[in-house]
Amino acid sequence: MNKEQKILLSEGKLLPILEEFYSIQGEGFNTGQAAWFARIGGCDVGCRWCDVKESWNAESCPPVPADQIIRNASIYPAKSIVITGGEPLLYNLAYLTKGLHEMGIRIFLETSGSSQLTGEWDWICLSPKKESPPLMEIFEKASELKVIIEDLPDFDWAEENAVMVGDDCYLYLQPEWSISESMIPLIVKYIQAHPKWRISLQSHKYMHIP
């Protein structure tokens, strides 16, 4: 990457993009809604059960002009975009979100909350990770809290995070995909006892869509 590209990257006018595609949101509150997805490369967390490990290395993702991402999202009838990763907040997203809003596109963020929030968002899905807990400013602005459940201690981790978000934040427990069959019964039982929580299933994987 040359000097000019590095400047544009710092300004958020270039972003390392692993992939873009039009699909249906499979998780959390907005499950079932069509959206354009932009997966930004680079991650400072590195969960061992991550199903998109190829997104960790930003250097393997080509730098794409933010204006091109905006144009791509505007083509489709849903007029909404999910910014995911990797960890999107490693980058300045103010330029991207401003341009998307100017095109009348709703913007949904998927983040671990480990880095400073930039940009203006219509919805923030916070998925906290023990390896790098969220910043307090992200808790305060989260629209939904989605905690991945891999073992029993994760229920305690979920409760620790639930007290940090606002009263209007939706709470979700989501089974780690590779052991979902064994975790779903535990999550169901937990939610029955703690009905403030909802279950999130990765329905796109059941439908075999991206």
C-alpha positions, 0 to 999 in steps of 0.5 A, a space after each residue: 500500500 502506497 502513501 496516498 492509499 494509507 492516507 485515504 485509508 486513515 480518512 475512511 475513503 478506502 477500506 479493506 474489503 474481504 467481500 460484498 454480497 446481497 443476502 438476508 440477515 440471518 442473526 439477531 433482531 433483524 433476522 429475515 431482512 434483505 440487505 447488502 453486506 460489506 465485510 471489512 478485513 482486519 480483526 484485533 480479537 481473533 475468536 478461536 471459533 470465528 467462522 470467517 478467519 480469512 477476514 482477520 488479515 486486512 493486508 489480504 483484503 484489497 482496498 476498496 473506495 468507500 464511494 464504490 461500497 456506497 454505489 454497490 449498496 444503492 443498487 439493491 431494493 432493500 436500501 440497507 447495508 450491514 457493515 461487518 468483519 473482521 472488526 469494522 471499528 478498526 477504521 474510521 467509518 464516518 465518511 462511509 456512513 455519511 455517504 450511505 445516509 445521503 443515499 437513503 440507505 439504513 446502516 447496521 453495524 456488527 461489532 465486538 465494540 473493542 475500538 472507538 465508535 465512528 460514523 452514524 448508525 441506524 442499528 448497532 449489534 454489539 457482540 462482546 468478546 472476553 478477549 477484548 471487552 467492549 468500550 463503554 461508549 459502545 454499550 451505551 449506544 448498542 441497539 442489541 446485545 448478542 452474546 455467543 454461548 460456547 459453554 456454561 460460563 458464557 451465561 455469566 459473561 452475558 449477564 455481566 454485559 447485559 447490565 452495561 447496556 441501555 434499558 431499550 437494548 434487545 438481549 440475545 443469546 446465540 449458540 456457537 455454530 459448531 456445537 449448536 445442537 448441544 448448546 440450544 437446549 441449554 439456551 432454551 432452558 436459560 431463557 425460560 428462566 430469564 425471559 429478558 433474553 431471546 435466542 438468536 440462530 444463524 438462520 442463513 446457515 440453515 438456509 445455505 446462503 451467505 
